[in-house]
C-alpha cells in the first residue's frame, strides 16, 4: 500500500477542511511509518493491515480530532504488533503521540474472558489512561468501531466474544462519554451478532411498519416545519427511527411488544437559541396532543454525560405517537460527539460540558480505586458508573445533586461533601424526618442533620448506592479502633469461656461488677476493648471470671482456635521477625507493650515466648482473608544485565509489588538478591516463586524466615 492510496487521499481531503499543512504532514508521516511497520501484515478480510489505521483516522476525522490524536490513530497498533518502542514514537513525533499509542495498546488487554484480578487490573489501567488523556478512550472507541464493522470476516466464536465485550464495555463507555453516534452503531452491530434471528425479525417488522407510514411521517415533518415558519423560528427538522438495540432493550425492560412501544419514531428539531427550545415545545403542545408523562427537561437538568435536550411525546395524524427532541445546534453536536465535540476548537484548558463531566467521573473512579481492595468491587463500580440511571434532588439552597437511581440520603450527604457524609446522623426529605436508608426520588429536597462526632457506620454499606459513599465509609471504618477492638475482644473472651460452657451474656451483672471493680476497669465495653487491643489476655480474664463464679480454680481452660480475617489490622499486628501470611500455621502472643502479635508456629522467637503460656494462644486464618501481607524471598541467579528488570516485571505480572530490595556483592558468576514483596496468601507466594523460577538465569528462589535467614522452599 502506498501513500497515494485512495482512502488516504479521501482522508486528507476531509482533514484539510480544518487542519493546516504542517499538521497534515505529521499525519501522512505517521501513515508511512505505519505502512512500513505493518508491511506484509493483512486483516482477516485480506486487506493490507494499514487500511485499518486509516479507517480509524477517518472515523476520528468526523469528530474533527486534533493532529496528535489522528497521528496516534495511524500508529495505534505498531507497539503491539510490530514491536516499535514508545521511545521511538516520542523521538519521531512527540510525547503526546507516544503516550496516546501506549495508552491504547494497554487497553487492548481488557477482556471479559480474563480472570477477575486481571480484569480489575485492566479496568484500572483504563481508568488511569483516561485520567491522563481522555483521547485515549476516544481513539480506542474508533478502533473498536472499525473492528466491529469488519467483524464478519472472523470466526463465529470470535465474533460473539468481541460483540459481548462491546455490549458490556465499549458501548456503555461511548454512552457514558456522550458519543451517541458510536454508541448506537456499536450496539446495533453487536446485537446482530449475538441475537441474529431476533434482530432480523425485529428489523423486518420495523421496516415494514416504517414503509407503511412513510406518508404520515413526511406529513408530520412538513407540519412541524410549517408551524416553526409561521412563528418565525429558524430550525432544522430531521426524522429518524430509533436504533434497533435501543428499541429491543425498551421492549425487554417494559415487557412490551413492538406495537406497544410508542417511540419507535423520533423527530429532532435543532434551533439557534436555548429560549426558543421552550417556545417550540409550547407550539407543539398547542398543535398536537401531548402524551402524559413523556415530557423531560434535560436542558435544565442535563444527563450524566452532559446530554441536553427537551423531550416530549405527541399524538400526531392517525393517532401515531412520536417522540420529539428539541435542542440547539451546540447541544446537538454535544449529543452526537460527546467528549469529542469541539475538540479541535478548544482554547486553553477549557472543556466542553461532556469533557468536564467525564473528567469528574474518571477522577471519582481514581479516588475509589485507592480505597477498594476487592477486585470485583472495583469492576462493579466501573460497570455501575457506565450505565447510570439518574435521579435529581435538591439541597436546601436549591442546588441540584445528581445521583444514581435508588440512592439514599447517605449517598446524597457524601455527594455534597465527604465530611457531611461521615457526620450524618439523620435527614429530612421535603422537611419531614425520614430514615437514612430510604431510596430518594427526583425532585425531593434533602436536608442532612449532622453531629459533631463522626457517625459513619459499617451497616450503611448494606444500602448505599454510590461508589463515593461506599469507599468513604469503608475508609472511615478502618479507623474505628475502639469498636473493632471491642468486637475482637469479645470474640477472644467468648472463645476462652466456651470450653467451660460459659456464655458472656449469662454472667450475672453483680459478679461482673465485682470483677470490674477488682481489676479497676470501668465497664464491660472498656474490658473488651482492652482485650481486643492486647492490653489484657482473654485467658487471664476468663480465669478471673471463673474465680468470681466460684468455679474450681484448678479447671484448665482450653483455648480453641480464634479466626483471623485479616481485617483486624488496627487491633493486632503481624510479627516482623517471621512475617506470617495466610496459609501459614500461626500462633498469637499477648503483651502490654505490643498488644496482640501473630507469629508463625516455626518462628524462632516463639521458643522464648511460649514459656509464658498464659499469653500465647493458637489461632487460625479464616477461609477468606483480606489485606496485603509481606514476605522476604532470596533469589540466586546468574549475574547478567537486565535481570533486575525481568524479576521486577515477573513480580508485577503476578499482581505483586516490591516493598524492599537489597543485593549482596557478586560471588563468582552468581548473585544473591533479597526482595520483600506484597502478596495475598501462601498460594499467591507460590505463584510468584514459580514465575521467578521459570526465568532463564534464575537458579533458586526461597522464602526467608526470621533474621537468621532460615529458608523454606514453597512448591505448592
N, C-alpha and C positions, 0 to 999 in steps of 0.2 A: 504494500500500500504506500503510495507516495503523497507528497504534500499538496498536490493539486487535486486530490480526491474530491468528488462532487459533494460529499457530505461535509467535508471541511470547508469547501467554498461556500456552501449554504450557511454554515455556522458563522463564517467570517462576515457574510452579508448581514446576518442578524446582529452580530456583535458590533459592527461598525455604526449601528444606529445610536449607540450610547458610549462606546469605548474609543479612545484615541489610538493613533498609530503605534506608539511605543507599547501600549497595553496589548494590542493585537499581536505585536511581535513576540512578546513574552509567551502568550498562549500558543502561538504557532511553533515557537522554540520547544515548548513542552510537548507539543504533538510529535515533533521529530524525535525527541528523546523517547517518548512512549512507543512510537513505531519501531524504533531500533531495539528497545528493551523487550518488546513483545514479538519481535521478528521470529517467524516460524511457529508462532502460537495461534491457535484457532479456537473460536467459540464452538459450542455444541451444534450450532446451526451450520457450521462450515465456513462462516465468515472470518476474515482475519481478526485477531483479538482486538486490534486497535480500534475497530469500529465501535466497540463498547465504550471506551472513554470518550470518544467523540459524541456518541449518543447521550451520555451522561451530561456532557458540557452543553449540548443542545437543550436539554431539559432545564438546566440552570440558567441558560441564556433567556428563557422565557420569564424567569423571575428577575432578570437584569442583575444577576450577581456580579460581584467585582472581579477584577482580573486575577487576583490571587486564588480565589475560590475556583475559577474556571481553569487556571493552571493546575491546581491540585486535582481537579476532575480528570484532566488528561493523564496525570501521573499516579492516580489513586491506587493502582494495583502493582506498581513497579517494585515496592518494598517487599510485598508478599509473594509475588510471582516471579520476579526477576532478580531479587537479592540486592538491588541497588540500595546502599545505605542512606539513612536520613541525612547524614553529614554531607553527602554528595549533593542532595537536593538543596540543602541550605547554601552551599557554596555556589551552585549553578544558578539558583533562583533567589530565594530569600528565606528567612526563618519562618515567616508566616506560612509559606507554601509547604515547607518541610514539616511543620507541626500539624498542618491540616492532613497531609498524606499519612503521617504517622498515626494520627488520631483515628482516621477511617480504617487503617489497617488493623488497629486494635479492636474496633467494633465488629470486624468480620468474625470474631470468635464467639459472638453472642448466639446461643442456640438453645432451643427448648430441650434438646436431647442431652445436654451436658448435665453432670451431677449438680446437686443443689449448691454445694460450696463453689463449684466452678461457675455456675450460672450467676450466683450472687456476686462473685468477683468480677465477672464480665459486666454485670449491671453497674457495679461500682466504677469500672473503667469508663463505661458510657457516661455516667453522671459526671465523672472527673473531666472527661473530654469536653462535654457540653459546657461545664462551668468555665473552662479555659477559653473556648471559642465555639459559639453556638453553630457556626458554619459547618463544623464537623458533622453534625447530625443532618443538616440540610443537604450536604453533599452525599451522605450515606443514604438518605431517603431517595435522592435522584438515582443513585446507583441501584438501589433495590427496585425502583420503579422500572428501569430498563430491563433488569433481570426478570421481573415478572412479565413484562411484555414479550420476552423471548423464551418463556417457560416451556412452551410446547415441544421444544427440542430435547428436553430431558426425560429421564425415565419417569414412570407414573409415581414411583415411591418418592423420588426426589422432588417432583412437582408438589406432591401432597405435603411433604415435610416443610418445604420452603413456604408454601401457602399458609400452613398453620403458624409458622413463625411470623409471617407477615400480618396475619389477623391478630395474633397475640401481642406482638411487639411493635412492628413498624407502622402499621396503620394507626393504632392508638397514639403513637408518638406524633405522627403527622397531624392527627386531630388535635392533640394537646397543644401543638405549636401553631395551630390555626391554619395549616396548609391544606385546605379542603380539596383543592384540585388533585393533589397527590393522594390524599386520604381516600377520596371516593374511588379513584381508579384502582388503588391497591386492594381495597375491599372487594370490588366487583370481580377483579381477576381471580383473587383467592377464592371467592365464593364459587365461581365457575369450576375451579379445580376440585375443591373439597366436596361440593354438592352439585355435580354436573347435571344430574337429572332434575333436581328441584329448581336449580337456577334456570334451566332451559324451559321448563314448564311455566315458571313464573314470568320469564321474559316474553314467551309467546303469548301468554294471557294479557300482559300489559300492552304488548304491541297491538294485539287485536282490539283491545279497549281503546287505545290511542287512535288507531286508524278509523274507528267508527265515530270518533269525536273530534276529528280534525277541524271540521267546520265550526263547531261550538267553541273550541279553543281559540281559533282565529277570530271569531266574533268577540270573545272576551277580551283578547288583546286589543282589538280595534276600539272597543268600547272604553277601555281604560285610557288609551291614548287620547281619545276624543274628550273624555272628562278632564284630563290634565290640560289639554289645549284650551278648553273653554275657561279654565281657571288660571290660564297664563302661567303654568308651571312647566318649564322645560324639563323633559325627562326621557329616559330610555326604558322601554318595556321589553322584557325578554321572558318568554315562556319556556319551561323545561319540565322534563319528567324527573322525579327524584331517582337517585341511584338505586340500582337493583338490590344490593345488600341492605341498604337503609330501609327499604320497603319490607324486605324479608324479616329484618330484626323487629320492626314495629309489629308485623303480623304475629311473630312468635311471642313477643313480650306481652301483647294485649290479647293473645289467643283469638285473633280475628282472621276472617277470610279476606281475600283481595277486594271483594265487593264492599266490605265493611271499613276498609282503610280509606279515610276521607281525603288525605293529602298526597295522592299519587302525583298530582299535577301542582306545579307552583309557578307563580309569576313574580319576577323580580323587577322592581321599579327603582331605578337609580336616578338621583337628582343632585343638585349642587349644594343645597343648604340644609342644615340639620332641622331647622324650624319647619321647613317645607315638608319634611317627613310626616310631621304630625298633621299638617294641612291635608296631605294626600290621604292619610288614614281617615280623617273626617269626611272627605269627599267620597271615599269608597264605602264607608258605613252608611252614608246618606243615599248612595246609589244602589247598593246591594244589601241583602240581609246578612248581618254578621253572625257567625256561628258562635254560640255561647261558650265561654271558657277557652277560646282559642287565641285571645289577644295576649301577646307577650312583648314587654318593652325592654329589649336588650340594648337600647341606646342609653337609657338612664342607668341600667344595671347590666354592664357587659358580662359575657360568659368568661369563664376562667382562662380561655385562650384569646381574650380581648375581642371576640366576635361582637359586632354591634349591628343591630337592625331592629325594625319593628316587624312583628309577625302578627298576622290575623288570618282568620278563615272566613270566607264569604260564600253564600249560596248564589250561584250565577244562573245562567239560562238553562232551562230544562232541569232545574234542581241539581246541577252539577257543582259539588263542593270543590273549591280550590284554595290553596294557601297563597297568601300574598306576603312578600318580603319587601320592605321599604327601607332604603338606606342611601347614604350619599356615595359619590364615586370613590372617595377616600376609604370609606367603610367597606365598600365592595372589594377594593384591592386588598385591604387587610383581611377580609373574609376569605378570599381565594388564596392569597400568598402567605398570610400569617407572618411569622418571624422574618420571612424573606422579602416582605413588602417594603418598597422604598429603600432597599439595601444600598444600591449604588449611589443614591442621592442623599445618604446620611451625611450630616455635617457634624464635625466634632465627635463627641461621645454620646450624643442624644440617641435614644432608642425609640422605635415606634412602640405603641402600647403592647403589642404582642411580644416584642422583644423584652420589654420591661417585665411583663408577667412571666414569660418563660424563664427569664433570669432569676426572678424571685422563687419560682418553682424549683429550679435546679439548685439554687442556694439552700433552699429548705431541705432538699434531698442530701446535700453535702453535710448539712448540720445534723440531720437524722442519722446519717451513715456513721458519724463519730460516736453515737450513743447506742447503736444497736449491735448486739453481739451475735444474735441468731441469724444465719444467712437467709432462712426462709422469711423471717420478719422483714428483712430489707427488700427482698423480692416482692413481698406482698405490698409494702409501702409504695414501691415504684409502680406496680401494676394498678393499685388503687388510685394513685395520682394521675395515671394516664387516662382513665375514663371517669372523671369526676362527674357526679350528678349533684349540682349545687343547690343550696338554699341561700337566701339573702336575708339577714336580720340586721337590726339597728342597735347602736349604742344609745344610751340616754341622751347624748348630744346630737343624735340624728345621723351619725356616720354609718356607712354601710359596711358590714362584715360578711364576706363570702365564705361559706363552709360546705363541706360535703353533706349530702343528704343523710338524715338521721344523726347529725351531730348533736351534742348535748351542751348545756350551759358551761361545763368544764372546758369543752373544746373551744367555745366562744371566749372564755376567760384567757386561755393560753394564746388564742389568736390575737387578742388585744395586746397582751404583754405577758411574758413568762412569769413575772412577779405576781401579777394578778391571779394567774392560774394557780401558782404554788400557795397563795394565801387565801384562796377561795374557800368560803365556808357555807355559802348559801346563795340564792338568787331570787330575783323577781322577774317574772315574764309578764309583760304588759301590766306591770305594777302589782301583780299577785304573786305571793310566795309559791315556789314550785320546787320539786325535787331536782337535785343536780344531775340525775340520770335520765330525765325526761327528754325525748327527741324534740328538737326545735323545728319550727315551721317558718317558711318565708313570711316576711312582713312583721314578725314579732319584735318587740323592743326588750332587750335583755339588760338587767341591772345586776351586776355581781356584788355580793356582800363579802367583804374581806375581813380577815383577822390579822392582828399584828404579828402573830406567830404562824409559821408555815403549817398548812393543813393537808398537804399532798398525801394521798392515801393509796397504797398499792391496789386496793379494791376498785379504784377508779379505772384501772386498766381493763376491767371486765366490760365497760360500756363506752369508753371514749372512742371516737372515730378517727381523729386526725393524727397524723404521724408526729406533728409538732407536740401535741399534748402527750402522746404516748412516750416519746423519747424523753421529754422533760420530767414526766412522772417517774419513769424508770431511773433516770439520773438522780432525781431527788431522793428516792427511797434508798439508794445506795448509801446515802449519808445519814440514814436513820439508825445510828449506832445503838441507842438505848433500846428501841423497840426490837431490833434484831437480836441484841444481847439477851433481852428478856425471853424471847421466843426460843433461842438456842439454849439458854439456861434452863428453861422449863423442860425442854427435850432431854437434856442431860440428867436433870434431877429425877424425872419420871422413869428414865431408863435405869437409874441406880436403885430406885424403890421397887421396880417391877418384880425382881426375883423374890421379894418378900410379900408380894400381893398387896402392896400398899399403893393407893392412888392419892396423889397430892390433894385433890379436891375433897377427899374424905378425911383428911387430917383435921381434928377438932380445932376450932379457932382459938380456944383457950390454950391448948397445948402449943399451937404455933406461935401465939403471942409470947408465951414463956420462953420459947426458943429464941425468938427475935430479940427479946429483952436480954437474954443471956449472952448472945453474940453481938449485941449492940448494933442491930440493924433496925431501921425504922418500919419497914413494910415488906410484905412478900414480894412486891414488884422490885424493890431495891435488892432483895436477896437473889432473885432470879437474874437480875441484871449483873450482879457481882459474879454469879456462877458462869453466866454466858460470856462475860468479858475476861474470865480466867482469874479473877481476884479470889475466888473460893473454889474448892474442889467439891464437885457434886457428891463424890464418895463420902467426904467428911460430913457434909450437910445431911446426907441420907442417914449416916450413922448417928448423927445428933438427933434427928427426928425420931429414929427408933428408940433412942435413950429416953426421950420425953414421952414416948408412947408406952414406956415400961416393957419394951421387948427385951428378950435375952440379949445382953450385950455381946455374948460370945458368938451370936449368929454371924456367919460370914456373909458378906454382901458380894454376890457375884455381879459382874458388870457385863451385860450383853452389849453387843456392838452398836455404837451410835452411827447413824448415817451422816456422811459428809457430802453435801451437794455442791460445794464449791462457791456458793453464794454467801457464805458466812464471813467473807474476807475482812469485815470490819471487827469481828469478834474473835477470830483466830488467825494464825499465821502459819506459813509453811517453812520448815527449817531450811536455812541457807546451807547447812553443812551437807545434807543429803538430797535436797531438792526433790521431794516426793511428787509424783504425778499420778493421776487416775490410772488404776491398774496395778500400782504397787501395793504390797501389803504394808499397812500403816499402823501407827500407834500414837496416842495423844499424851502429851505431858503438860501438867498444870503448874504454873508458878506465878507468884505475886508480881514478879518483875516483868515477865513477858506474856502473861495470860496463857492461852491455850496454844501450844505449838505442835504441829503434826510432823512426825518423823517417819522415815521408812523403818520397818522392823529390823533391817540389817544395818541400820546406822550405827557407827562405832560409838557415838556419844550416848546412845541408849543403854550401853553397858553400865555406865555410872548412874544414869537417871533411874534405871529400874530398881536400884537399891532403895528407893522410896516409893513402893508400890501404891501407896495411897494417892500419889499424884500422877499415876500412869493409868491409862485405860486403852484397851483395844478399840479401834474404830474401823469403819469400812466406808468405801465410796458408795454413793447412790448410783443407780444404773445410768442416769444422765447427769453428768457433772458439767456445770457452767464455768466459764472463765478460762484464762490463759495461764499456763504453767511454764516454768523454765527448767532446762537441764543443761548440763555441760557434756559435750562429746569430744572425744580425742580422735583426730584424723591423722593417719600416717600415709604419706604419699610420695611419689617421685617429685623431685624439685624441678619444676618447669614453668615457663612464663604462661600467664593466663589461667593458671589453676585456680587461684582465689576467685576469679570471676565465674568460673564454671561451678565451683562449690556454692557460691552465693546464689547463682541463678537456680541451681538444683534445689536448694533450700527454699527459695522464694516460690518456685513452681509447685512445691509440696505444701503451699499455704502456711509457711512459717516465716518468722523474722529472726534475724541475727541480733542478739542483745549485746553480746560482748565477744571479742576475738583477741587471741594472742598467738604468737608463733615462736617456737624455740629455734635457735640458730641451726642451720642445716647440719646434719650428721652424715657425711658422705654424700650419697646421691639422693637421700630421702630427707623429708622434713616432718615435724610434728606440729599440728595445729590444735588449739583448744578453743572450741566455739560454744558459747552459751546461746541456745535457741529457745524461742517461744513455741509452745505446742498445746494440744488439747488433752492428750492422754498417751498411754503406753503404745497403743496401736498406731497413733499418729507418729510417735517417735520411731517405731519400727519401719513405717513407710518412708520416713526421711532417711533413715540409715540405709535402707535398701537402695534408694535412689543414689545416694552418695557412693555406695559400693559398686554401682554399675559404671561409674566414671572410670575411664580407661586407666588413669595413672594413680588412682586411689588404691592403697594396699590394704588398709584396715580402718574400720570405724567402730569405736567402742564408747559406751556410756561411762562417765566418771561418777563414783560415789565418794563423798567426803573429801576433805583436804588432802588425804594421803593418796588420792588418785586411785583408789580401789576401782577396778573396772568391771563392766558387765557387757557381754555380747548379747544383743537382743535379736532374735531371729524370727519371732512370730509376726 
